[in-house]
Amino acid sequence: CILEHCGVRDVFKAVFSNPARFDSEQRLRINHCHSHSCTTCAHSPNMCKGKILREYLSSTASHGTYSPVTYIGDGRGDFCPSLLLTETDTVIVRKGYPLEELLCANETSTNTHNRGSTNINPRACVLAMDFEETL
């Protein structure tokens, strides 16, 4: 896991991705996560990240706890879960990628204030980052 390799895995309570495995020829095989009928995620038939985030938030709420969510994304499939975030959550966006464009284009459908980013007013605070410069 990249997070373990970088020594930051313990910073995250949960990480979600498609199930994957290496086959007998050491090729990475990625499986579908689940089926869904989300129209926001229609371009991504194998996974609705909003569904995954809703299930995660529901499970933490059932334990009577809520910790602010930090969601990291860059693509169209990250827009759906970003709509579920609240003012106490944060979405970290890859600058110049589809998620940043979608959040900017949908400012009117989101309802929080801007903290630290220019021309972005999403449901949660957005930190637009150039990951190539950061890494």
N, CA, C and O atoms as a MOPAC input file, in Angstrom:
PM7 MOZYME 1SCF
protein

 N      0.85000 1    -1.19000 1     0.00000 1
 C      0.00000 1     0.00000 1     0.00000 1
 C      0.89700 1     1.25700 1     0.00000 1
 O      1.85700 1     1.34700 1     0.76500 1
 N      0.57300 1     2.18600 1    -0.84400 1
 C      1.35700 1     3.41900 1    -0.95300 1
 C      1.36800 1     4.18300 1     0.36400 1
 O      2.39400 1     4.74100 1     0.75500 1
 N      0.22600 1     4.20700 1     1.04900 1
 C      0.15300 1     4.93500 1     2.31900 1
 C      1.09300 1     4.32900 1     3.35600 1
 O      1.74600 1     5.05600 1     4.10400 1
 N      1.16300 1     3.01200 1     3.40100 1
 C      2.09000 1     2.34300 1     4.32600 1
 C      3.52800 1     2.64800 1     3.93600 1
 O      4.36500 1     2.94100 1     4.78900 1
 N      3.80500 1     2.57600 1     2.64000 1
 C      5.15200 1     2.84900 1     2.14600 1
 C      5.60900 1     4.26100 1     2.53400 1
 O      6.77700 1     4.47800 1     2.85400 1
 N      4.67500 1     5.20900 1     2.50100 1
 C      5.00900 1     6.59700 1     2.84500 1
 C      4.91200 1     6.86600 1     4.34500 1
 O      5.20000 1     7.97300 1     4.79900 1
 N      4.50600 1     5.85200 1     5.11600 1
 C      4.44900 1     5.99500 1     6.56700 1
 C      3.27600 1     6.81100 1     7.07900 1
 O      3.34800 1     7.38700 1     8.16400 1
 N      2.18000 1     6.86900 1     6.29900 1
 C      1.03900 1     7.68000 1     6.73400 1
 C     -0.26600 1     6.88200 1     6.82700 1
 O     -1.32800 1     7.48300 1     6.99200 1
 N     -0.22400 1     5.57900 1     6.72800 1
 C     -1.44700 1     4.77700 1     6.76700 1
 C     -2.23300 1     4.99400 1     8.05100 1
 O     -3.46300 1     5.00600 1     8.01900 1
 N     -1.55700 1     5.16500 1     9.17400 1
 C     -2.24900 1     5.32500 1    10.45200 1
 C     -2.95500 1     6.67200 1    10.58900 1
 O     -3.68000 1     6.88300 1    11.56100 1
 N     -2.76200 1     7.58000 1     9.64700 1
 C     -3.43500 1     8.87800 1     9.65100 1
 C     -4.89100 1     8.72100 1     9.20500 1
 O     -5.73400 1     9.55200 1     9.54200 1
 N     -5.18900 1     7.66500 1     8.45200 1
 C     -6.50400 1     7.46700 1     7.86200 1
 C     -7.30300 1     6.42500 1     8.62900 1
 O     -6.78300 1     5.36100 1     8.96300 1
 N     -8.58300 1     6.73200 1     8.91100 1
 C     -9.45200 1     5.76000 1     9.55600 1
 C     -9.94600 1     4.71900 1     8.56700 1
 O    -10.15000 1     3.56000 1     8.92800 1
 N    -10.14100 1     5.13400 1     7.30600 1
 C    -10.64000 1     4.21000 1     6.29500 1
 C    -10.16300 1     4.66000 1     4.91700 1
 O    -10.05200 1     5.85300 1     4.63700 1
 N     -9.88800 1     3.68400 1     4.07500 1
 C     -9.51400 1     3.92800 1     2.68500 1
 C    -10.34500 1     2.95700 1     1.85100 1
 O    -10.40600 1     1.76500 1     2.15100 1
 N    -10.98200 1     3.47400 1     0.80600 1
 C    -11.84700 1     2.63600 1    -0.02300 1
 C    -11.34000 1     2.63800 1    -1.45500 1
 O    -10.93900 1     3.68000 1    -1.97300 1
 N    -11.35600 1     1.47500 1    -2.09500 1
 C    -10.95500 1     1.36900 1    -3.49400 1
 C    -11.59300 1     0.11900 1    -4.09100 1
 O    -12.19700 1    -0.68500 1    -3.38000 1
 N    -11.45100 1    -0.03200 1    -5.39100 1
 C    -11.90900 1    -1.25800 1    -6.03300 1
 C    -11.10300 1    -2.43400 1    -5.49800 1
 O     -9.90800 1    -2.29900 1    -5.23400 1
 N    -11.74500 1    -3.58100 1    -5.33700 1
 C    -10.98000 1    -4.76800 1    -4.95700 1
 C     -9.97800 1    -5.10800 1    -6.06500 1
 O    -10.32400 1    -5.07100 1    -7.24600 1
 N     -8.76800 1    -5.43200 1    -5.69500 1
 C     -7.73900 1    -5.74700 1    -6.69100 1
 C     -6.86000 1    -6.87800 1    -6.17600 1
 O     -6.75200 1    -7.11800 1    -4.97300 1
 N     -6.24000 1    -7.55800 1    -7.12300 1
 C     -5.33300 1    -8.65100 1    -6.77700 1
 C     -4.35900 1    -8.83400 1    -7.93100 1
 O     -4.61700 1    -8.38600 1    -9.04800 1
 N     -3.24800 1    -9.49000 1    -7.66000 1
 C     -2.30800 1    -9.87000 1    -8.70800 1
 C     -2.61600 1   -11.30400 1    -9.11300 1
 O     -2.79900 1   -12.17400 1    -8.26100 1
 N     -2.67200 1   -11.54300 1   -10.41300 1
 C     -2.92800 1   -12.89900 1   -10.87700 1
 C     -1.62400 1   -13.70000 1   -10.88400 1
 O     -0.57900 1   -13.20200 1   -10.46300 1
 N     -1.69500 1   -14.94500 1   -11.36700 1
 C     -0.52400 1   -15.82800 1   -11.34200 1
 C      0.62400 1   -15.31600 1   -12.21300 1
 O      1.76900 1   -15.73200 1   -12.03700 1
 N      0.32200 1   -14.41400 1   -13.15400 1
 C      1.36500 1   -13.83200 1   -14.00200 1
 C      1.78700 1   -12.44500 1   -13.51500 1
 O      2.42700 1   -11.68300 1   -14.24000 1
 N      1.41700 1   -12.14000 1   -12.28000 1
 C      1.76100 1   -10.87400 1   -11.63100 1
 C      1.17000 1    -9.64600 1   -12.32000 1
 O      1.73400 1    -8.55400 1   -12.25800 1
 N      0.01000 1    -9.84300 1   -12.98600 1
 C     -0.72100 1    -8.71900 1   -13.56700 1
 C     -1.77400 1    -8.27400 1   -12.56700 1
 O     -2.43100 1    -9.10500 1   -11.94200 1
 N     -1.93600 1    -6.97300 1   -12.41400 1
 C     -2.93000 1    -6.43200 1   -11.50200 1
 C     -4.31700 1    -6.57600 1   -12.11300 1
 O     -4.56400 1    -6.10700 1   -13.22400 1
 N     -5.20900 1    -7.21900 1   -11.39300 1
 C     -6.59700 1    -7.40700 1   -11.81600 1
 C     -7.48800 1    -6.59500 1   -10.89100 1
 O     -7.46500 1    -6.77900 1    -9.67400 1
 N     -8.26800 1    -5.70100 1   -11.46900 1
 C     -9.15200 1    -4.83800 1   -10.68600 1
 C    -10.58300 1    -5.29500 1   -10.91500 1
 O    -11.02100 1    -5.42500 1   -12.05800 1
 N    -11.30800 1    -5.53800 1    -9.84100 1
 C    -12.68800 1    -6.00600 1    -9.90700 1
 C    -13.66300 1    -4.85800 1    -9.64400 1
 O    -13.30600 1    -3.82500 1    -9.07800 1
 N    -14.90400 1    -5.07600 1   -10.07300 1
 C    -15.94800 1    -4.10200 1    -9.77700 1
 C    -16.23300 1    -4.10300 1    -8.28300 1
 O    -16.16100 1    -5.14100 1    -7.62400 1
 N    -16.55500 1    -2.94100 1    -7.76300 1
 C    -16.84600 1    -2.80300 1    -6.33600 1
 C    -18.29000 1    -3.20800 1    -6.04300 1
 O    -18.53900 1    -4.03900 1    -5.17000 1
 N    -19.23800 1    -2.62100 1    -6.77400 1
 C    -20.66100 1    -2.91700 1    -6.60300 1
 C    -21.43300 1    -2.32400 1    -7.77700 1
 O    -20.89200 1    -1.52900 1    -8.54500 1
 N    -22.68100 1    -2.70700 1    -7.90900 1
 C    -23.53400 1    -2.08100 1    -8.92400 1
 C    -24.31500 1    -0.96600 1    -8.22700 1
 O    -24.49300 1    -0.97800 1    -7.00900 1
 N    -24.77100 1    -0.01500 1    -9.02000 1
 C    -25.51600 1     1.11100 1    -8.43900 1
 C    -26.38100 1     1.75900 1    -9.50200 1
 O    -26.24100 1     1.48300 1   -10.69300 1
 N    -27.27000 1     2.61800 1    -9.05600 1
 C    -28.15700 1     3.32300 1    -9.98400 1
 C    -28.03900 1     4.83300 1    -9.82600 1
 O    -28.95700 1     5.56500 1   -10.19900 1
 N    -26.94400 1     5.30100 1    -9.28900 1
 C    -26.73000 1     6.73900 1    -9.07200 1
 C    -26.55000 1     7.44100 1   -10.41800 1
 O    -25.67600 1     7.06900 1   -11.20100 1
 N    -27.37000 1     8.45000 1   -10.68600 1
 C    -27.26100 1     9.16800 1   -11.95500 1
 C    -26.05500 1    10.10800 1   -11.97100 1
 O    -25.54400 1    10.42800 1   -13.04400 1
 N    -25.59600 1    10.55000 1   -10.81300 1
 C    -24.40800 1    11.39800 1   -10.75400 1
 C    -23.16900 1    10.61400 1   -11.15200 1
 O    -22.23300 1    11.17300 1   -11.72300 1
 N    -23.16100 1     9.32500 1   -10.85300 1
 C    -22.01300 1     8.46000 1   -11.13900 1
 C    -22.24700 1     7.55800 1   -12.34800 1
 O    -21.59100 1     6.52500 1   -12.47900 1
 N    -23.16700 1     7.93000 1   -13.22800 1
 C    -23.53700 1     7.07100 1   -14.34800 1
 C    -22.34700 1     6.70200 1   -15.23100 1
 O    -22.34300 1     5.63000 1   -15.83700 1
 N    -21.34300 1     7.56700 1   -15.31300 1
 C    -20.16500 1     7.29000 1   -16.13700 1
 C    -19.22500 1     6.28200 1   -15.48000 1
 O    -18.25700 1     5.83900 1   -16.09800 1
 N    -19.50800 1     5.92000 1   -14.22700 1
 C    -18.66400 1     4.98200 1   -13.48600 1
 C    -19.51100 1     3.80700 1   -13.00300 1
 O    -19.90300 1     3.77300 1   -11.83700 1
 N    -19.79800 1     2.84500 1   -13.87700 1
 C    -20.73400 1     1.77100 1   -13.52400 1
 C    -20.23800 1     0.81800 1   -12.44100 1
 O    -21.04100 1     0.09300 1   -11.85400 1
 N    -18.94400 1     0.80300 1   -12.16300 1
 C    -18.42700 1    -0.15900 1   -11.18800 1
 C    -18.46300 1     0.33500 1    -9.75400 1
 O    -18.30200 1    -0.45900 1    -8.82700 1
 N    -18.67400 1     1.64800 1    -9.54800 1
 C    -18.59800 1     2.14800 1    -8.17900 1
 C    -19.25700 1     3.51900 1    -8.05900 1
 O    -19.00400 1     4.41100 1    -8.86800 1
 N    -20.10700 1     3.67800 1    -7.03600 1
 C    -20.61600 1     4.98600 1    -6.65400 1
 C    -19.91800 1     5.34800 1    -5.35200 1
 O    -20.21100 1     4.77300 1    -4.30400 1
 N    -19.00400 1     6.29300 1    -5.41800 1
 C    -18.25300 1     6.67200 1    -4.22900 1
 C    -19.14600 1     7.36000 1    -3.20500 1
 O    -18.85800 1     7.34200 1    -2.00800 1
 N    -20.23300 1     7.96700 1    -3.67900 1
 C    -21.21200 1     8.55000 1    -2.76300 1
 C    -21.88200 1     7.46800 1    -1.92800 1
 O    -22.10800 1     7.65600 1    -0.73200 1
 N    -22.19900 1     6.34200 1    -2.54900 1
 C    -22.80200 1     5.20800 1    -1.82700 1
 C    -21.83500 1     4.70800 1    -0.75300 1
 O    -22.23600 1     4.43600 1     0.37800 1
 N    -20.58100 1     4.59400 1    -1.11500 1
 C    -19.57900 1     4.12100 1    -0.15900 1
 C    -19.45000 1     5.09500 1     1.00900 1
 O    -19.38700 1     4.67600 1     2.16500 1
 N    -19.41200 1     6.39300 1     0.71100 1
 C    -19.29300 1     7.39400 1     1.77500 1
 C    -20.53900 1     7.40300 1     2.65400 1
 O    -20.42900 1     7.51800 1     3.87400 1
 N    -21.73800 1     7.28200 1     2.04700 1
 C    -22.97600 1     7.22800 1     2.84400 1
 C    -22.94400 1     6.04300 1     3.79800 1
 O    -23.30100 1     6.17700 1     4.96900 1
 N    -22.51700 1     4.87800 1     3.30000 1
 C    -22.44300 1     3.68700 1     4.15300 1
 C    -21.44000 1     3.88200 1     5.28300 1
 O    -21.69600 1     3.48500 1     6.42000 1
 N    -20.30800 1     4.48700 1     4.97500 1
 C    -19.29300 1     4.74100 1     6.00300 1
 C    -19.83500 1     5.70600 1     7.05300 1
 O    -19.70300 1     5.45500 1     8.25100 1
 N    -20.44500 1     6.80900 1     6.61300 1
 C    -20.98800 1     7.78800 1     7.55700 1
 C    -22.09900 1     7.18500 1     8.39900 1
 O    -22.22200 1     7.49300 1     9.58400 1
 N    -22.90300 1     6.33100 1     7.79200 1
 C    -23.97400 1     5.66300 1     8.51500 1
 C    -23.40400 1     4.73700 1     9.59100 1
 O    -23.93300 1     4.67300 1    10.70100 1
 N    -22.34100 1     4.02900 1     9.26600 1
 C    -21.74400 1     3.11700 1    10.24600 1
 C    -21.10300 1     3.87500 1    11.40200 1
 O    -21.17100 1     3.42500 1    12.54600 1
 N    -20.49100 1     5.00400 1    11.12400 1
 C    -19.90000 1     5.77800 1    12.22800 1
 C    -20.98300 1     6.43000 1    13.06700 1
 O    -20.83700 1     6.54400 1    14.28400 1
 N    -22.07400 1     6.86000 1    12.43400 1
 C    -23.17700 1     7.47400 1    13.18000 1
 C    -23.84800 1     6.45500 1    14.08700 1
 O    -24.29700 1     6.79400 1    15.18200 1
 N    -23.91800 1     5.20200 1    13.63500 1
 C    -24.55000 1     4.16500 1    14.45500 1
 C    -23.74400 1     3.88700 1    15.72000 1
 O    -24.27700 1     3.34200 1    16.68700 1
 N    -22.46700 1     4.25600 1    15.72000 1
 C    -21.63500 1     4.11200 1    16.90900 1
 C    -21.64400 1     5.38000 1    17.74300 1
 O    -20.95000 1     5.46300 1    18.75700 1
 N    -22.42600 1     6.37200 1    17.32300 1
 C    -22.53500 1     7.61400 1    18.07200 1
 C    -21.34800 1     8.54000 1    17.91000 1
 O    -21.16600 1     9.45800 1    18.71000 1
 N    -20.53800 1     8.31400 1    16.88900 1
 C    -19.37100 1     9.17400 1    16.68500 1
 C    -19.39600 1     9.77400 1    15.28900 1
 O    -19.93400 1     9.18800 1    14.35000 1
 N    -18.81100 1    10.93600 1    15.17500 1
 C    -18.61500 1    11.55400 1    13.86800 1
 C    -17.31500 1    12.32400 1    13.91000 1
 O    -17.11700 1    13.20100 1    14.75100 1
 N    -16.44700 1    11.98600 1    13.00200 1
 C    -15.20600 1    12.73100 1    12.83500 1
 C    -15.27800 1    13.41400 1    11.49200 1
 O    -15.79400 1    12.83700 1    10.53400 1
 N    -14.77500 1    14.62400 1    11.39900 1
 C    -14.78100 1    15.29700 1    10.09600 1
 C    -14.09900 1    14.43600 1     9.03600 1
 O    -13.10900 1    13.75700 1     9.30700 1
 N    -14.64700 1    14.47700 1     7.83500 1
 C    -14.13900 1    13.70200 1     6.71700 1
 C    -13.18400 1    14.55800 1     5.89700 1
 O    -13.47200 1    15.72000 1     5.60800 1
 N    -12.05900 1    13.98600 1     5.52900 1
 C    -11.17100 1    14.60100 1     4.54600 1
 C    -11.22400 1    13.69300 1     3.32900 1
 O    -10.75300 1    12.55700 1     3.36600 1
 N    -11.79900 1    14.20500 1     2.25400 1
 C    -11.98200 1    13.42800 1     1.03400 1
 C    -10.97900 1    13.91600 1     0.00100 1
 O    -10.87000 1    15.11900 1    -0.23700 1
 N    -10.25300 1    13.00500 1    -0.60600 1
 C     -9.24900 1    13.35100 1    -1.60400 1
 C     -9.71500 1    12.81200 1    -2.95300 1
 O    -10.02200 1    11.62600 1    -3.07900 1
 N     -9.76600 1    13.68200 1    -3.95700 1
 C    -10.21300 1    13.22300 1    -5.26500 1
 C     -9.82700 1    14.16600 1    -6.37800 1
 O     -9.36400 1    15.28200 1    -6.14600 1
 N    -10.02800 1    13.68800 1    -7.60500 1
 C     -9.72400 1    14.53300 1    -8.74800 1
 C    -10.67200 1    14.32700 1    -9.91700 1
 O    -10.77000 1    15.20300 1   -10.77700 1
 N    -11.36500 1    13.21400 1    -9.97900 1
 C    -12.15700 1    12.89100 1   -11.15900 1
 C    -13.64900 1    13.11200 1   -11.00300 1
 O    -14.12800 1    13.52000 1    -9.94500 1
 N    -14.37700 1    12.83300 1   -12.08000 1
 C    -15.83500 1    12.98600 1   -12.09300 1
 C    -16.49900 1    12.10900 1   -11.03200 1
 O    -17.49800 1    12.51100 1   -10.43600 1
 N    -15.95600 1    10.92500 1   -10.79500 1
 C    -16.52500 1    10.01800 1    -9.81100 1
 C    -16.39200 1    10.50900 1    -8.38400 1
 O    -17.00300 1     9.94400 1    -7.47700 1
 N    -15.61100 1    11.54400 1    -8.17200 1
 C    -15.44400 1    12.10600 1    -6.82900 1
 C    -16.43000 1    13.23300 1    -6.54200 1
 O    -16.50000 1    13.73000 1    -5.41800 1
 N    -17.19100 1    13.63600 1    -7.55600 1
 C    -18.15800 1    14.71500 1    -7.37000 1
 C    -19.31800 1    14.27500 1    -6.48100 1
 O    -19.71500 1    15.00600 1    -5.57400 1
 N    -19.86300 1    13.08700 1    -6.73500 1
 C    -20.99400 1    12.58000 1    -5.95900 1
 C    -20.71300 1    12.58300 1    -4.45200 1
 O    -21.51000 1    13.14100 1    -3.69800 1
 N    -19.62100 1    11.98600 1    -3.98700 1
 C    -19.37200 1    12.01200 1    -2.54200 1
 C    -19.07600 1    13.41400 1    -2.01600 1
 O    -19.36400 1    13.71100 1    -0.85700 1
 N    -18.50800 1    14.27100 1    -2.84800 1
 C    -18.22100 1    15.62700 1    -2.36800 1
 C    -19.50500 1    16.37600 1    -2.03100 1
 O    -19.48700 1    17.29500 1    -1.21300 1
 N    -20.61600 1    15.99400 1    -2.65100 1
 C    -21.90400 1    16.62900 1    -2.36700 1
 C    -22.46900 1    16.22700 1    -1.00800 1
 O    -23.37800 1    16.87700 1    -0.49200 1
 N    -21.93600 1    15.16200 1    -0.43500 1
 C    -22.41000 1    14.67800 1     0.86600 1
 C    -21.69400 1    15.34200 1     2.03700 1
 O    -22.12200 1    15.20400 1     3.18300 1
 N    -20.62500 1    16.04900 1     1.76300 1
 C    -19.80500 1    16.61400 1     2.82400 1
 C    -20.46600 1    17.83400 1     3.45200 1
 O    -21.28200 1    18.51300 1     2.82900 1
 N    -20.09600 1    18.09300 1     4.69600 1
 C    -20.65100 1    19.22600 1     5.43800 1
 C    -19.57400 1    20.29300 1     5.62900 1
 O    -18.44400 1    20.14200 1     5.16400 1
 N    -19.93500 1    21.35000 1     6.30500 1
 C    -18.99300 1    22.44700 1     6.54100 1
 C    -17.80300 1    22.04400 1     7.40000 1
 O    -16.77100 1    22.71500 1     7.37700 1
 N    -17.93100 1    20.96200 1     8.15600 1
 C    -16.80700 1    20.52400 1     8.99400 1
 C    -15.86800 1    19.58000 1     8.25300 1
 O    -14.81800 1    19.21100 1     8.77700 1
 N    -16.23900 1    19.19100 1     7.04300 1
 C    -15.43800 1    18.27200 1     6.24200 1
 C    -14.54500 1    19.04600 1     5.28000 1
 O    -14.70300 1    20.25300 1     5.10000 1
 N    -13.61400 1    18.33800 1     4.67200 1
 C    -12.69800 1    18.94000 1     3.70800 1
 C    -12.58000 1    18.03000 1     2.50400 1
 O    -12.50800 1    16.80900 1     2.63600 1
 N    -12.56200 1    18.63700 1     1.32600 1
 C    -12.26800 1    17.87000 1     0.12300 1
 C    -10.97800 1    18.44100 1    -0.45900 1
 O    -10.86400 1    19.64400 1    -0.69100 1
 N    -10.02200 1    17.56400 1    -0.68600 1
 C     -8.74700 1    17.96900 1    -1.27800 1
 C     -8.81600 1    17.59700 1    -2.76100 1
 O     -8.98500 1    16.43200 1    -3.11900 1
 N     -8.68200 1    18.60300 1    -3.59900 1
 C     -8.91400 1    18.46700 1    -5.03200 1
 C     -7.60700 1    18.62200 1    -5.78800 1
 O     -6.78300 1    19.47300 1    -5.45500 1
 N     -7.42700 1    17.81200 1    -6.78500 1
 C     -6.26600 1    17.94500 1    -7.65300 1
 C     -6.52600 1    19.08900 1    -8.62900 1
 O     -7.44400 1    19.03200 1    -9.44800 1
 N     -5.71900 1    20.10100 1    -8.52700 1
 C     -5.90100 1    21.31800 1    -9.30800 1
 C     -5.86800 1    21.03600 1   -10.81100 1
 O     -4.98500 1    20.33800 1   -11.30900 1
 N     -6.86800 1    21.60500 1   -11.53100 1
 C     -6.91800 1    21.46400 1   -12.97500 1
 C     -7.55100 1    20.17800 1   -13.47700 1
 O     -7.50500 1    19.90200 1   -14.67600 1
 N     -8.14000 1    19.38600 1   -12.59200 1
 C     -8.75600 1    18.12200 1   -12.97600 1
 C    -10.28000 1    18.23700 1   -12.88400 1
 O    -10.78700 1    19.21500 1   -12.33600 1
 N    -11.02000 1    17.25000 1   -13.41300 1
 C    -12.47400 1    17.36500 1   -13.51500 1
 C    -13.21800 1    17.71200 1   -12.22000 1
 O    -14.19400 1    18.46000 1   -12.27300 1
 N    -12.79600 1    17.20100 1   -11.07000 1
 C    -13.53000 1    17.49900 1    -9.84300 1
 C    -13.50400 1    18.99200 1    -9.53900 1
 O    -14.52400 1    19.55800 1    -9.14700 1
 N    -12.36800 1    19.62900 1    -9.71200 1
 C    -12.29400 1    21.07000 1    -9.47600 1
 C    -13.25300 1    21.80300 1   -10.41100 1
 O    -13.95500 1    22.72100 1    -9.98700 1
 N    -13.28500 1    21.40200 1   -11.67800 1
 C    -14.17500 1    22.02900 1   -12.65500 1
 C    -15.63800 1    21.81800 1   -12.27500 1
 O    -16.43600 1    22.75200 1   -12.35400 1
 N    -15.99600 1    20.60800 1   -11.86500 1
 C    -17.38000 1    20.31800 1   -11.48600 1
 C    -17.80300 1    21.11900 1   -10.26500 1
 O    -18.92000 1    21.63400 1   -10.21900 1
 N    -16.92700 1    21.22900 1    -9.28000 1
 C    -17.26200 1    21.99900 1    -8.08400 1
 C    -17.44900 1    23.47900 1    -8.41700 1
 O    -18.36800 1    24.12400 1    -7.91300 1
 N    -16.58400 1    24.00300 1    -9.25900 1
 C    -16.70600 1    25.40700 1    -9.66600 1
 C    -17.98800 1    25.63500 1   -10.45700 1
 O    -18.67000 1    26.64000 1   -10.25400 1
 N    -18.32200 1    24.71100 1   -11.35700 1
 C    -19.50600 1    24.85000 1   -12.19500 1
 C    -20.79600 1    24.69300 1   -11.39900 1
 O    -21.85200 1    25.15200 1   -11.83300 1
 N    -20.71900 1    24.05200 1   -10.24800 1
 C    -21.91500 1    23.78400 1    -9.44600 1
 C    -21.92500 1    24.56000 1    -8.13700 1
 O    -22.50600 1    24.10400 1    -7.15300 1
 N    -21.29500 1    25.71600 1    -8.11500 1
 C    -21.24800 1    26.52800 1    -6.89300 1
 C    -22.62500 1    26.74900 1    -6.30600 1
 O    -22.78600 1    26.72800 1    -5.08600 1
 N    -23.62000 1    26.96200 1    -7.14900 1
 C    -24.95300 1    27.28200 1    -6.66200 1
 C    -25.62500 1    26.11000 1    -5.97200 1
 O    -26.53800 1    26.31500 1    -5.17200 1
 N    -25.19900 1    24.88100 1    -6.26100 1
 C    -25.82400 1    23.72100 1    -5.63100 1
 C    -25.10700 1    23.31600 1    -4.34200 1
 O    -25.48600 1    22.33700 1    -3.69800 1
 N    -24.09200 1    24.05400 1    -3.97500 1
 C    -23.35200 1    23.74600 1    -2.75300 1
 C    -23.58400 1    24.87000 1    -1.75900 1
 O    -24.01800 1    25.95700 1    -2.14100 1
 N    -23.29900 1    24.62000 1    -0.49000 1
 C    -23.71500 1    25.62700 1     0.48000 1
 C    -22.73200 1    25.89700 1     1.60800 1
 O    -23.11000 1    25.84700 1     2.77800 1
 N    -21.53600 1    26.16800 1     1.29200 1
 C    -20.63200 1    26.56400 1     2.35800 1
 C    -19.72500 1    27.67500 1     1.89500 1
 O    -19.76500 1    28.09300 1     0.73800 1
 N    -18.93100 1    28.13500 1     2.78600 1
 C    -18.03900 1    29.24000 1     2.47600 1
 C    -16.69500 1    28.72400 1     1.99000 1
 O    -16.35100 1    27.55600 1     2.17600 1
 N    -15.97000 1    29.59000 1     1.38600 1
 C    -14.67300 1    29.25800 1     0.80100 1
 C    -13.58100 1    29.53000 1     1.82700 1
 O    -13.51700 1    30.61500 1     2.40400 1
 N    -12.72900 1    28.54500 1     2.05000 1
 C    -11.59400 1    28.74500 1     2.95000 1
 C    -10.32400 1    28.33300 1     2.23700 1
 O    -10.05500 1    27.14000 1     2.09500 1
 N     -9.53900 1    29.29500 1     1.78500 1
 C     -8.21100 1    28.99500 1     1.27900 1
 C     -8.08300 1    28.69400 1    -0.19400 1
 O     -6.98800 1    28.34700 1    -0.63600 1
 N     -9.13100 1    28.80600 1    -0.97700 1
 C     -9.02500 1    28.54000 1    -2.40100 1
 C     -9.67600 1    29.65900 1    -3.19600 1
 O    -10.55300 1    30.36500 1    -2.69800 1
 N     -9.24500 1    29.80500 1    -4.41100 1
 C     -9.79600 1    30.86700 1    -5.24100 1
 C    -10.85600 1    30.32900 1    -6.17500 1
 O    -10.69200 1    29.25400 1    -6.75200 1
 N    -11.92700 1    31.05600 1    -6.32700 1
 C    -13.00500 1    30.73300 1    -7.26700 1
 C    -13.63100 1    29.36300 1    -7.04100 1
 O    -14.13400 1    28.76000 1    -7.98900 1
 N    -13.61300 1    28.86600 1    -5.83900 1
 C    -14.24700 1    27.58600 1    -5.54100 1
 C    -15.13700 1    27.79100 1    -4.32500 1
 O    -14.69000 1    28.31900 1    -3.30700 1
 N    -16.37100 1    27.38200 1    -4.42700 1
 C    -17.28400 1    27.50600 1    -3.30100 1
 C    -18.09200 1    26.22300 1    -3.17100 1
 O    -19.30400 1    26.24400 1    -3.38600 1
 N    -17.45200 1    25.10100 1    -2.82300 1
 C    -18.16700 1    23.83100 1    -2.74600 1
 C    -18.85200 1    23.64700 1    -1.40400 1
 O    -18.79700 1    24.51700 1    -0.53500 1
 N    -19.49000 1    22.51100 1    -1.25100 1
 C    -20.17200 1    22.18800 1    -0.00100 1
 C    -19.17400 1    22.13500 1     1.15400 1
 O    -19.54200 1    22.42500 1     2.29300 1
 N    -17.95700 1    21.78100 1     0.89400 1
 C    -16.93700 1    21.72300 1     1.93800 1
 C    -15.74900 1    22.58500 1     1.53200 1
 O    -15.63600 1    23.00900 1     0.38200 1
 N    -14.89800 1    22.82700 1     2.46000 1
 C    -13.67900 1    23.57600 1     2.16900 1
 C    -12.87200 1    22.80700 1     1.13400 1
 O    -12.70200 1    21.59300 1     1.25300 1
 N    -12.38100 1    23.49600 1     0.13700 1
 C    -11.58700 1    22.83500 1    -0.89800 1
 C    -10.16400 1    23.34200 1    -0.83600 1
 O     -9.91800 1    24.54700 1    -0.79200 1
 N     -9.24600 1    22.42500 1    -0.83300 1
 C     -7.83800 1    22.76500 1    -0.92000 1
 C     -7.37300 1    22.29800 1    -2.28400 1
 O     -7.14500 1    21.10500 1    -2.48700 1
 N     -7.22900 1    23.22800 1    -3.22700 1
 C     -6.79700 1    22.84800 1    -4.57400 1
 C     -5.28600 1    22.69500 1    -4.55600 1
 O     -4.56200 1    23.62100 1    -4.19300 1
 N     -4.82000 1    21.52900 1    -4.94800 1
 C     -3.39400 1    21.24600 1    -4.86600 1
 C     -2.85900 1    20.77400 1    -6.19800 1
 O     -3.55900 1    20.10500 1    -6.95900 1
 N     -1.63700 1    21.11800 1    -6.47400 1
 C     -0.93000 1    20.57300 1    -7.62500 1
 C     -0.08000 1    19.43600 1    -7.07400 1
 O      1.00300 1    19.67300 1    -6.53900 1
 N     -0.56400 1    18.19800 1    -7.20300 1
 C      0.09300 1    17.06500 1    -6.58500 1
 C      1.48400 1    16.80100 1    -7.13600 1
 O      2.35100 1    16.30900 1    -6.41300 1
 N      1.71100 1    17.11900 1    -8.40500 1
 C      3.03900 1    16.90400 1    -8.96200 1
 C      4.06800 1    17.78000 1    -8.24300 1
 O      5.19400 1    17.34400 1    -7.99900 1
 N      3.68200 1    19.01000 1    -7.90400 1
 C      4.60700 1    19.89300 1    -7.18000 1
 C      4.77400 1    19.44200 1    -5.74100 1
 O      5.85500 1    19.57900 1    -5.16800 1
 N      3.69300 1    18.89400 1    -5.14000 1
 C      3.72600 1    18.46800 1    -3.74800 1
 C      4.60600 1    17.23900 1    -3.56200 1
 O      5.34100 1    17.13200 1    -2.58100 1
 N      4.52300 1    16.31100 1    -4.51600 1
 C      5.29500 1    15.07200 1    -4.41000 1
 C      6.67000 1    15.32800 1    -4.92600 1
 O      7.50400 1    14.42200 1    -4.93600 1

